[in-house]
Amino acid sequence: MASTNPMIEYPKLWTKPRCKIYDMNRLYGEYYYQPMLEYIDNQDLTGGLLTKSQPVKLVTLLAREPIKLPHGHEMTSGNIIDLPVGAPRLEPFLAKYRAQQIKEANMKTAHVRSEMIRASRNVNTLPDKKTSTLIRNQYLREISHMHMARVFD
C-alpha cells in the first residue's frame, strides 16, 4: 500500500529553458528588417519605386525618404513578448505576386502572338528568364504549397 508520508517529495520535472539566442535573433530580425519592409511597402503603395512605365527622374540621396532604423538602445531594451506573434498574412502577398506572374506570362504571350502575326524571323524575340525571376517563382511556389498545406496555422 502506498503511504502518504509528508516527508517524501515528488521529483520535479525538468523543463528545458528557453534559448536566448533564438529570442535575440528574432528581436534583431524584427528591429533590423521591419523598417526596410515597411519602406518597400510604402514605396509600392505610393509608387516611389521606379517602374518601366515611369519616366526616369534624377533623384538625389537627399530627396529620398530616409529609412528609420532603430537605435541601439531600442534594440537592447526590446522584449520578445512585445513582438507580434501569429501566422503570417500570406493572402495579400501571394495575390500580389501571382498577379505579377500572370501579367508577365500574358505580356510574353501577347509578344509571341504579335511576332507570329508579323511572321518575324528574329531569333532574339524572347529573352531568357533572369535568375532572380526563376528564384522568385520557385520561392512563391514553395510558399503557396506551404500555405495550402496549412503549415503556418
Salt bridges, closest charged atoms under 4 A:
ASP23 OD1 - ARG18 NE 2.95
ASP44 OD2 - LYS96 NZ 2.57
GLU65 OE2 - LYS68 NZ 3.90
GLU91 OE2 - HIS147 NE2 3.21
GLU104 OE1 - ARG136 NH2 2.89
GLU115 OE2 - ARG118 NH2 2.64
ASP153 OD2 - ARG150 NH1 3.64
